[in-house]
Amino acid sequence: MSNSPGNTTKAKSTFSTKALASLSALLFIGSSMHWVLWETEKISAYHFATGHFFTTAKSLFNIDNPVPELSLVNNIFWLIPVLALVTIVLELFKKKNTWITTITGILTLSLATVFVLFTDFLVTMGYVKSLTAALLPFFYLSVFCAILLIVLSLRHNIFLLIMALLIGPFATWAAFAFVTNQEMNKTFEGTESLKPDYTVNALDLIKEVTANDTASSRKYRDKILEVNGRITSIENANDSTINLQMADTTTGSYIVFPFYNKTLSQVKTLQEGDSISIKGAFTGSMYSEILETTIINFERNTLNKQNK
């Protein structure tokens, strides 16, 4: 005995509704689970809305929220678990709201893009070893569920489906690129014409910071230092960033000097082993439990001179 068209349509609708509810349940759970690992600190999806995301970045890598005045906007991501829960409740009453499930999926993909872009930035800066290793299973599961949620919600309208899949990640990427560019422009306020507050030897600075990072941070924070030393490592992070390192080879602790677009030409011909003098702003230090080393960070760097 064959099924009637009406029964087939009803069965498909029931399956779709249950699938949406199941995916929403997974997203509800996923929003409270760990998405990424920075050193030994696991960051959950909801940490972005609570502010713990940037608090951790500050404590581990001395990276602040670049736009703290927009922190309240991050609360929009609380809608992910809220709308996921609404979808589950609607399913209990045999109802479906396409836009609620679509918005849930879009917000999840947007938040996932934030995690990817920021963690990739940490990789570029040398703070995190690998993007793929940093992203945890619930991150991938949440992205997968969000994509399926949007596909099931808008499968009858290909144009809206494609737009919904792309709009969150693209808008997030554009905002991240804008903020990063603004921050880099601040970084590029050069130190060429500034007189250094301190002139130090790289190895002496490393020993001083390692011995007492609190006191050294209080002494040097945001001060202009002229650091003399030998290049132990050159990292071409990407086409617009070169990181120079001066390390204490006995302990592994090192100073990192990022050079960006406008100052890149100053260091392109340098080689490991060169003795140089760099002028930059001391921004702090951190201890890496993974590497068991201290990393000292500088910004607004300029090549003061190269000692042959």
C-alpha positions in Angstrom: 0.0 0.0 0.0 1.6 3.3 -1.2 1.8 6.5 0.9 -0.3 9.3 -0.3 1.3 12.6 -1.2 -0.3 14.2 1.8 1.2 11.7 4.2 4.6 12.1 2.5 4.5 15.9 2.9 3.5 15.6 6.5 6.3 13.1 7.2 8.9 15.4 5.6 7.6 18.3 7.7 7.7 16.3 10.9 11.3 15.2 10.1 12.3 18.8 9.3 10.8 20.1 12.5 12.5 17.5 14.7 15.8 18.0 12.9 15.6 21.7 13.5 14.9 21.1 17.2 17.7 18.6 17.5 20.2 21.0 15.8 19.0 23.8 18.1 19.5 21.6 21.1 23.1 20.9 20.1 23.7 24.6 19.6 22.2 25.4 23.0 24.6 22.9 24.5 27.5 24.0 22.3 27.2 27.7 23.4 28.3 26.7 26.9 31.1 24.3 25.8 34.8 25.1 25.1 35.5 26.2 21.5 39.1 27.1 21.6 42.3 26.4 23.6 44.8 29.3 24.2 47.8 27.8 25.9 46.2 26.1 28.9 43.1 28.2 28.9 39.9 26.9 27.3 37.5 29.6 26.0 33.8 28.8 25.7 31.4 30.3 23.1 29.5 32.4 25.7 32.8 33.9 27.0 32.6 36.4 24.2 29.4 37.8 25.4 30.5 37.8 29.1 33.8 39.6 28.3 35.9 36.7 29.5 37.2 36.3 26.0 39.2 39.5 26.0 39.9 39.3 29.8 41.8 36.1 29.0 43.5 37.6 26.0 44.7 40.4 28.2 46.0 38.2 31.0 47.7 35.7 28.6 48.9 37.9 25.7 48.5 41.5 26.9 45.9 42.1 24.1 42.9 44.3 25.1 39.5 44.6 23.5 40.3 47.1 20.7 36.8 48.6 20.9 35.7 48.4 24.5 33.0 51.0 23.9 31.2 48.4 21.8 31.3 45.7 24.5 27.6 45.9 25.0 27.0 44.9 21.4 28.7 41.5 22.1 25.6 40.7 24.2 23.8 40.0 20.9 25.4 36.5 21.0 23.3 35.6 24.0 20.6 35.2 21.4 22.2 32.0 20.2 21.2 29.9 23.3 18.0 31.9 23.8 16.7 31.4 20.2 17.9 27.8 20.2 15.7 27.2 23.3 12.8 29.0 21.6 13.1 26.7 18.6 13.0 23.7 20.9 9.9 25.0 22.7 8.1 25.7 19.4 8.8 22.2 18.3 7.0 20.9 21.3 3.9 22.8 20.1 4.4 21.5 16.6 5.3 25.0 15.3 8.2 26.2 13.2 9.7 29.7 12.7 12.1 29.9 9.8 13.6 33.2 10.8 14.3 32.3 14.4 16.3 29.2 13.2 18.0 31.2 10.5 19.1 34.0 12.8 20.4 31.4 15.3 22.5 29.9 12.5 23.8 33.3 11.3 24.8 34.4 14.8 26.6 31.1 15.4 28.6 31.4 12.2 29.4 35.0 13.0 30.7 34.1 16.5 32.7 31.2 15.0 34.3 33.6 12.6 35.4 35.8 15.5 37.0 32.9 17.2 38.8 31.8 14.0 40.1 35.3 13.1 41.3 36.2 16.6 43.0 32.9 17.2 44.6 33.1 13.7 45.9 36.6 14.8 47.4 35.0 17.9 49.1 32.4 15.7 50.5 35.2 13.5 51.8 36.9 16.6 53.5 33.7 17.7 51.3 33.3 20.9 49.5 30.2 19.7 51.2 27.4 17.7 48.4 26.3 15.3 44.9 27.4 14.5 43.6 23.9 13.8 45.1 22.6 17.0 43.5 25.4 19.0 40.0 24.9 17.7 38.2 22.3 19.8 35.5 19.6 18.8 32.5 21.6 20.0 33.6 24.5 17.7 33.4 22.3 14.7 30.1 20.7 15.9 28.5 24.1 16.4 29.6 25.3 12.9 28.2 22.1 11.4 24.9 22.5 13.2 24.6 26.1 12.3 25.1 25.4 8.6 22.5 22.6 8.7 20.1 24.8 10.6 20.2 27.4 7.9 20.1 24.9 5.0 17.0 23.2 6.5 15.3 26.5 7.2 15.9 28.1 3.8 16.3 25.1 1.5 13.4 26.2 -0.7 14.9 29.6 -1.4 18.5 29.2 -2.8 19.2 32.9 -2.9 18.3 33.5 0.7 20.1 30.3 1.7 23.4 31.5 0.2 23.0 34.9 1.6 22.3 33.6 5.1 25.4 31.3 5.0 27.7 34.1 3.9 26.4 37.3 5.5 27.5 36.4 9.1 31.1 35.4 8.3 31.6 38.2 5.7 30.2 40.9 8.0 32.4 39.7 10.9 35.5 39.5 8.7 34.9 43.0 7.4 34.5 44.4 10.9 37.6 42.5 12.1 39.6 43.8 9.2 38.5 47.4 9.8 39.3 47.2 13.6 42.7 45.5 12.9 43.6 48.2 10.3 42.7 50.9 12.8 44.8 49.3 15.5 47.7 48.9 13.1 47.5 52.6 12.2 47.8 53.4 15.9 50.8 51.1 16.1 52.4 52.9 13.2 52.6 56.1 15.2 56.4 56.0 14.8 59.0 56.2 17.4 61.7 57.5 15.0 61.8 61.0 16.4 61.2 60.1 20.0 64.0 60.1 22.6 64.1 56.8 24.4 63.3 56.8 28.1 65.7 53.9 28.6 68.5 52.3 26.7 69.0 48.6 27.5 70.8 45.5 26.4 68.4 42.8 25.3 69.8 40.0 27.5 69.8 42.4 30.5 66.2 43.3 29.9 65.1 39.6 29.6 66.9 38.8 32.9 65.2 41.8 34.6 61.7 41.0 33.4 62.1 37.3 34.2 63.3 38.0 37.7 60.3 40.3 38.5 57.8 40.9 35.8 55.5 43.0 38.0 58.2 45.5 38.9 59.6 45.7 35.3 56.1 46.2 33.9 55.5 49.1 36.3 58.9 50.6 35.3 58.7 50.2 31.6 55.0 50.0 30.6 54.4 52.3 27.6 57.9 53.7 27.8 60.1 54.1 24.8 63.1 51.8 25.0 66.1 51.5 22.8 67.1 47.8 22.9 70.5 46.7 21.7 71.1 43.0 20.9 71.5 40.2 18.4 68.7 38.8 16.2 68.2 35.2 17.1 65.1 34.5 15.0 63.2 36.2 12.1 59.6 35.1 11.5 57.8 36.2 8.3 54.3 35.9 9.8 52.7 37.0 6.6 53.2 39.5 3.7 52.7 42.5 6.0 54.3 41.4 9.2 57.9 40.4 10.2 58.6 39.5 13.9 62.2 39.9 15.1 63.3 38.1 18.2 66.2 38.6 20.6 66.4 35.6 22.9 68.4 34.4 25.9 69.4 31.0 24.5 70.1 29.6 27.9 66.5 30.0 29.1 64.6 30.3 25.9 62.9 33.6 27.0 62.9 36.3 24.3 61.8 39.7 23.2 59.5 40.0 20.1 59.5 43.1 17.9 56.7 43.1 15.3 57.3 45.2 12.2 54.3 46.0 10.0 53.5 47.5 6.6 55.1 50.9 7.0 58.2 49.8 8.8 58.6 46.5 7.0 61.2 47.8 4.5 63.5 48.6 7.4 64.0 44.9 8.3 63.6 42.9 5.1 67.4 42.6 4.5 68.3 41.7 8.1 69.5 38.2 9.0 69.8 36.1 12.1 72.9 36.9 14.0 72.9 40.6 13.0 73.5 43.1 15.9 70.9 45.8 15.8 69.3 48.5 17.9 65.5 48.8 18.0 63.4 51.6 19.4 59.9 50.7 20.5 57.2 50.9 23.2 57.3 48.2 25.9 53.8 46.7 26.2 54.3 44.0 28.8 55.4 40.4 29.2 53.8 37.0 29.6 54.9 33.6 30.8 54.1 30.7 28.5 53.4 27.5 30.5 53.7 25.5 27.3 57.1 26.8 26.4 58.2 27.5 30.0 59.6 30.8 28.8 58.9 34.5 29.2 57.9 36.5 26.2 58.4 40.3 26.2 56.3 42.4 23.8 57.0 45.7 22.0 54.9 47.8 19.7 55.6 50.9 17.4 59.0 49.5 16.6 61.6 51.1 14.3 65.1 50.0 13.4 67.3 52.5 15.2 70.5 51.3 13.6 72.3 48.1 12.5 75.7 47.4 14.0 78.0 45.8 11.6 
